Amino acid sequence: MAHALRADPLMARLTDGDFSNLLAFRVALRRFLRWSEAQAAGAGLTPTQHQLLLSIRGHPDTRGPTMSDVANYLLVRHHSAVELVDRAEAAGLLERRPDPDDHRLVRLVLTPTGSDKVSSLSRLHVEELRRLAPLLEAFAGLPEL
């Protein structure tokens, strides 16, 4: 498979600088994820709980996401999402509410505690992403492959 990549004529368009920028981005991304995990722990959350709260707060439907929505956001199976929601609900971070239009569905909404935690963490994350923005700008001139 690596041989197929080397033989790809489009790869010839990438410069040494492009590879350096890709490396810098990958390193920054991994550091950001580690940093994010530490911030979640500092707020008393696991990284997955943080992602769960963000998936609820960031969901575009004001009624809240369904369990399937959350499973899709977190890239987990439905039963794993249910277990995560059970633990977060027990911790007072979210509530389940029946969908007013479709009683087969349950919607997830943040409690004030969950909302406060995800808001605080999100402010920190936006600041950190702004700091990392110059790394992303290095890719603006990359050729389309």
Backbone torsions as a table, in degrees:
resi	resn	phi	psi	omega
1	MET	NA	-41.4	177.7
2	ALA	-61.6	-35.3	177.7
3	HIS	-60.8	-40.2	179.7
4	ALA	-62.7	-35.9	178.3
5	LEU	-67.4	-41.9	-179.5
6	ARG	-64.5	-33.1	-177.1
7	ALA	-80.2	-10.5	-176.8
8	ASP	-69.5	117.2	-178.3
9	PRO	-64.0	-23.7	178.6
10	LEU	-67.4	-27.8	179.3
11	MET	-64.0	-25.5	-179.7
12	ALA	-63.3	-21.2	-179.7
13	ARG	-75.0	-21.3	-178.5
14	LEU	-78.4	134.5	-179.5
15	THR	-95.3	170.0	174.1
16	ASP	-58.1	-37.6	178.0
17	GLY	-63.3	-37.5	177.6
18	ASP	-62.1	-43.6	179.1
19	PHE	-65.2	-39.2	177.0
20	SER	-62.2	-41.9	178.5
21	ASN	-65.7	-39.8	177.2
22	LEU	-62.6	-42.7	177.8
23	LEU	-62.3	-46.6	-179.8
24	ALA	-60.0	-40.3	179.3
25	PHE	-65.5	-45.7	179.8
26	ARG	-60.6	-42.1	178.8
27	VAL	-65.0	-45.4	179.3
28	ALA	-62.3	-39.6	179.4
29	LEU	-63.6	-45.8	179.2
30	ARG	-64.2	-40.2	177.3
31	ARG	-64.9	-40.3	177.9
32	PHE	-61.0	-44.2	-179.8
33	LEU	-64.0	-42.0	176.6
34	ARG	-63.1	-44.0	178.0
35	TRP	-59.4	-44.4	-179.7
36	SER	-61.3	-42.0	177.7
37	GLU	-60.9	-41.6	179.2
38	ALA	-65.9	-38.3	178.4
39	GLN	-65.4	-41.1	177.6
40	ALA	-61.9	-45.5	179.4
41	ALA	-60.8	-39.6	178.1
42	GLY	-63.7	-25.6	178.2
43	ALA	-92.0	3.3	178.7
44	GLY	83.1	21.6	-178.5
45	LEU	-121.5	155.8	166.8
46	THR	-81.1	160.2	176.3
47	PRO	-57.3	-36.8	-179.4
48	THR	-69.9	-36.6	175.7
49	GLN	-63.8	-40.1	177.2
50	HIS	-59.0	-46.9	179.4
51	GLN	-62.8	-37.5	177.2
52	LEU	-61.7	-49.0	-179.9
53	LEU	-61.7	-40.4	177.6
54	LEU	-64.9	-36.9	179.6
55	SER	-66.8	-30.5	177.2
56	ILE	-76.5	-48.6	-177.4
57	ARG	-66.8	-35.1	-178.0
58	GLY	-85.9	-6.7	-178.2
59	HIS	-65.1	135.1	-174.5
60	PRO	-72.1	-22.3	-179.4
61	ASP	-83.2	120.5	-176.3
62	THR	-64.0	-16.4	176.6
63	ARG	-74.9	-15.1	-178.7
64	GLY	101.5	160.1	-179.9
65	PRO	-76.9	159.4	171.6
66	THR	-88.5	172.0	177.0
67	MET	-60.4	-38.7	178.2
68	SER	-64.4	-39.9	176.6
69	ASP	-58.6	-47.7	-178.6
70	VAL	-63.2	-43.4	178.6
71	ALA	-59.1	-41.4	178.3
72	ASN	-66.1	-43.1	178.8
73	TYR	-61.7	-40.6	-174.8
74	LEU	-89.4	-4.2	-179.1
75	LEU	58.1	44.0	177.8
76	VAL	-126.4	165.9	176.2
77	ARG	-74.1	157.4	-177.0
78	HIS	-53.5	-46.7	-176.7
79	HIS	-65.6	-30.9	176.2
80	SER	-68.8	-38.9	177.0
81	ALA	-63.9	-40.4	179.2
82	VAL	-61.1	-44.1	179.6
83	GLU	-63.2	-42.4	179.0
84	LEU	-64.1	-44.0	179.0
85	VAL	-64.3	-40.6	177.7
86	ASP	-56.1	-46.8	-178.5
87	ARG	-67.5	-40.4	179.7
88	ALA	-68.1	-36.0	177.4
89	GLU	-66.4	-42.8	178.1
90	ALA	-62.6	-30.0	178.9
91	ALA	-82.8	-1.9	178.2
92	GLY	79.5	22.3	-177.1
93	LEU	-92.0	-24.1	-176.9
94	LEU	-152.7	168.0	176.7
95	GLU	-133.6	150.5	171.3
96	ARG	-94.7	138.5	176.8
97	ARG	-135.8	138.4	177.0
98	PRO	-65.3	141.4	176.8
99	ASP	-67.8	129.5	-177.7
100	PRO	-67.4	-23.9	-176.8
101	ASP	-98.9	-28.7	-177.2
102	ASP	-135.1	99.9	-173.2
103	HIS	-68.9	-5.2	174.3
104	ARG	-79.0	-19.0	-175.7
105	LEU	-99.6	149.8	172.7
106	VAL	-118.1	134.3	178.3
107	ARG	-103.6	149.5	179.3
108	LEU	-108.9	131.6	178.5
109	VAL	-131.5	147.6	179.7
110	LEU	-77.5	144.9	168.6
111	THR	-81.3	169.9	175.1
112	PRO	-56.7	-38.3	178.0
113	THR	-63.1	-47.9	178.8
114	GLY	-62.2	-40.7	179.9
115	SER	-64.7	-43.0	178.8
116	ASP	-62.1	-43.9	-178.4
117	LYS	-64.0	-47.4	-177.7
118	VAL	-70.1	-31.7	177.6
119	SER	-66.8	-45.4	178.7
120	SER	-62.1	-46.9	179.9
121	LEU	-64.3	-38.9	-178.1
122	SER	-66.8	-37.5	176.1
123	ARG	-59.8	-45.2	178.3
124	LEU	-62.0	-41.0	-177.8
125	HIS	-68.4	-38.6	178.0
126	VAL	-64.2	-41.6	176.9
127	GLU	-60.8	-44.1	-179.1
128	GLU	-66.7	-40.0	178.5
129	LEU	-65.8	-36.0	175.9
130	ARG	-62.2	-37.5	178.3
131	ARG	-65.5	-32.7	-178.1
132	LEU	-87.5	-7.0	-175.3
133	ALA	-53.1	-38.3	179.4
134	PRO	-58.8	-30.5	177.0
135	LEU	-62.3	-38.9	-179.6
136	LEU	-69.9	-33.8	-179.7
137	GLU	-63.1	-24.1	179.1
138	ALA	-63.9	-18.7	-176.8
139	PHE	-94.8	-4.2	-177.7
140	ALA	-61.0	-33.1	-177.4
141	GLY	-96.0	7.1	-179.8
142	LEU	-66.2	144.7	177.5
143	PRO	-69.6	151.8	173.9
144	GLU	-75.9	134.2	-179.0
145	LEU	-107.2	NA	NA
